[in-house]
Amino acid sequence: MNRNPFEILFDNVLAGAAYASQSSDSASVKEPMDNVNHPKHYEDGPFECIELSRLLSSDWGQVVQYCFRWQHKNGVEDLKKALWFINDAIDHNVPAIAAWSVEDAYVSDVKAARLLEILETENWADLGRFWREFQHGTAGTVRLALAEKINEIEKEGK
C-alpha cells in the first residue's frame, strides 16, 4: 500500500504527541522537575507546547506558549501577554507560519493545523474557540476570541 507522505507525517506527529505525553508522565515520577528543558506548564497538554510553537513565527509562537500555559503559571496575565503579541503581529503584518521555503511553509501549516485541531477538540486550557480561530480564522478573529475570553474570566473573577 503506497501512502501519501503527508499521511506518514500526520502519523509521526500523532505518535510524537503520544510519546511526549507518556514520557513526560513517567519522567516526572522518576526525575526532578526541569524548568529549563521540560517545564511542567508546557508538558501538561495533549503534546508538548514546543511541538506547535516551533512551527510558528516568533510573535505567534509566543501567543501559543502564553495561551497553552495560562492556567498553570500566571493566570489571566499570560492571556493578556498573548494578546499583546497578537496585536504586535497584526501591527507588523507578521505571518503565523515561519518557513524558509514554500515547501517548508506547507509542511509547517499542515503540522500546525493538526496540532491546533487537537487543542480545539480537547478545549485545551478552556480556549477551544481561540484554538479554532487560530486554525481557521484570521488574525482579527483570533484576537477577538482571546479578548472575549479575557473579559469572561475577569467578569467571573478567576
C-alpha positions, -999 to +999 in steps of 0.1 A: +000+000+000+015+033-011+010+061+015+010+097+008+040+115+025+015+137+044-003+107+059+031+095+072+038+129+085+004+130+104+011+096+119+046+108+130+031+140+146+005+120+164+030+094+176+053+121+188+025+138+207+015+105+223+051+097+232+057+132+247+026+129+269+036+094+280+073+101+285+066+133+305+043+114+328+068+087+335+097+112+337+080+134+362+078+104+386+115+094+382+133+127+376+133+160+394+114+189+378+134+205+349+122+241+344+148+247+317+144+217+293+109+205+302+088+229+322+058+212+336+035+240+325+044+233+288+042+195+291+008+190+307-011+193+275-020+168+248+015+173+234+045+194+245+039+231+236+072+234+216+058+209+190+034+237+179+053+269+188+084+259+168+064+259+136+053+295+141+068+329+138+081+344+170+051+365+178+026+337+171+048+312+189+047+334+220+009+336+217+006+298+217+030+295+247+012+320+268-022+305+260-010+270+264+002+276+300-020+303+314-039+281+338-007+266+352+015+296+355+004+333+356-033+332+350-051+359+330-018+379+329-005+353+305-036+357+283-030+395+283+006+389+272-006+367+244-030+394+233-001+419+233+018+395+209-013+392+187-015+429+184+022+432+176+019+405+149-011+423+134+006+457+136+037+444+118+020+420+094+038+390+109+026+357+094+017+328+117+039+303+099+077+308+099+094+289+070+124+292+047+106+280+016+071+274+002+075+236+008+085+243+045+056+266+049+032+239+036+045+212+058+045+235+088+010+246+081-002+210+079+015+201+111+002+232+129-033+226+117-033+191+131-019+202+165-044+231+167-072+207+159-061+186+189-061+216+211-096+227+199-110+192+203-098+189+238-107+225+246-072+228+260-068+255+287-105+262+283-097+280+250-115+259+224-128+288+204-094+305+204-077+274+190-104+270+164-100+307+153-062+302+153-066+273+129-095+285+107-099+323+113-080+354+107-056+373+130-085+396+138-108+367+148-080+351+169-076+385+187-114+388+193-117+352+206-089+359+231-101+393+241-136+379+248-121+351+269-101+376+290-133+396+295-152+365+305-125+354+330-123+389+345-161+391+349-161+357+367-132+369+389-109+339+382 
